[in-house]
Amino acid sequence: MVLKIEPLNTRQHIRSGFCCGKDSLDNYIRKQASQDLKRRVSTVFVLIDNPELNVLAYYTLCSYTVDITVLDQTFAKHLPRYPLLPATLLGRLAVDAKQKGKRLGELMLVDALKKSLNVSIQVASIAVIAEALDEEALNFYIKYGFQQFQQNPMKLYLPMKSIEELCQNFGI
């Protein structure tokens, strides 16, 4: 068996048994993800253990805008003074509870960051934005270099420049 990250195929991937322990994340993959795909609100990527089709983990990406005034001054001073700047939203990231401790969250995060960086060449984005549901998620993102917004400490960002350096350091 081989771990594989691919776009969600609602007719193929099995989502009904997914349970990460957070109702909003469980309900999203089971009930809402297909609607978001159809409406092009977000793109959903799932982790499967090929050839099995059960969703082990997932994340979502979509376009986003960020107000320049909420960014850290050291980051914002190098940006144009537009009121809103383009970013990429990592809207959700969840790992099935049966898969905890296997570092699949890290695998999914790195994949999301790499995809975001690659796409930023074609569709501009200054950073990846994430919103932590709880302290555990907050600490997860901080561990990977995300910075907290001062006005909302549960919302974080990682500049594309940092993502680019991270990818270069890991050779990905």
N, C-alpha and C positions, 0 to 999 in steps of 0.2 A: 504494500500500500504506500501511496505517496501523497504527502500534503500538497494541496493545490489551492491557490487563491484565484478566483474567477468571478466575473460579473454574475449576479444573481439571475438564475433562470427560474422563474416562478412555476413553470411546468415540470421542471426537472428536480430541483433541489428540495430536500425534505426539511421543512422548517417547523413542523408541528411539535416536535419533541424538544426544541431549543428552550433551555432554561438557564439563565445566568443569575437568577435571584433578584433581578430588578424588573418589576412589572412593566415599567415603561419601555424598557429595552426588549423584553420578551414579547410583549404585545406588538411592538413595532415590526419585528421580523416576521411574526406570524400573520399579522393582519394589515399593516399599513404599507410595508415596503413595496408590495406590488403596485399599489396606487401611486406611490411617489415615482416609481419607474415609469409608469404609463404617462404621468403628467410631466415628466422630466424635471421634477423638483429636486431629486437627488439620485445619485448612482449608488447602488449597493453592491459591495463585494463580499463574497463568502469564502470561508475556508472549509474545504472538504478533505477527507482522506480517501482519495481516488482509488478504486472505482466506487466506493460508498458515496452516497449523495446526501447524507445527513449534514446539516450545517453545524460546524464546530465553533465557529466564530464569524463575526461580520463587522463591517464598518461602512459608513456612508460618507460620500464627498459631494459637495455642491459649491457653487459660486457664492460669494459673500462680499459685503462691503463693510469697511471699518472706518470709523470716524478718526481722523488723524489726531484729534485732541486727547483721545484715550490711550494713545500709545506712549510708551516710555520715551522721554525726551532724547535720550542718546540714540534711539532707533529712528524716531520721527525727524530729527534734524537733517537726516540725509535724504528725506523724501520730499517730493513736490508738495506744495501747500494746497492741494485740492481738499475740499471738505470731506469727501469720501474716497477711499482708496480700495482697489480690488484685493480680495483675499480668497482663500479656499477654506471652507468650513468642513472640519472633520466632525460631522454632526453626532454620530453615534459610533461607539466601538464597544463590542461585547464578546465575551468568551463563555461558552457553555460551562456550567458549574462542574460537569464531569471532566472537563479538560484543564481545570485550574492547576497551576504549578508546573505547567509544561512550557511556559514562556510564549504562549501563543498570542497573548496581548502584545508583547514586544514585536513578534513577527508581523502581526497585523498593522501595528503602528508604523514600523519601518516601511512596509509595503505602501501604506497610505501616503507617507511622506515622500517616498520615491516617485509614486504616481503624480502627486501634487507638483513636485519639482519638474518632472518631465512635461507636464501639461502647461506649466507656467511659461514655457518657451513659446507656446502658441496662444494661450489665453493668460494675460498678465495677472500676477498674484504676488503680493509683497510678503505674505505669511500664511501659515496654516493656523486657523483658529480652532480651539476646542473649548467645550464647556463641561466641567466636571460635575457629575451628579452628587458626589460625596467626597469626603476627605481621602478615602482610599484612591479614588480616581484622580483627585487633585495631586496627591503625592506621586502617582504613576507618571503623570505628565511632567511635573517638575523634575523628576529624575532624568527625563530625557531632554532637559534644557528649555522647556516651555516657560515663559514668563507670565506672571499674573497681571491682568489689567488692574490698575489701582482702584477704579470705581466699582469693579465687580471681581473680587479675588477668585471666584469659581470659574471665571472665563480666562482663558490663557491664549498665548500666541507664540509661535516659533517662526522667526523671520526666514524667508527663503534662502538668504545667504547662509544662515546657520545650518539649514537642511542640506544645502549644497556641500558645505564643509563636512558635515556628518557623513554624507554619502561618499565623499572622496576619502575620508579617513577609514571607512570600512570597505572601500573598493567596490561599492555597488552603484 
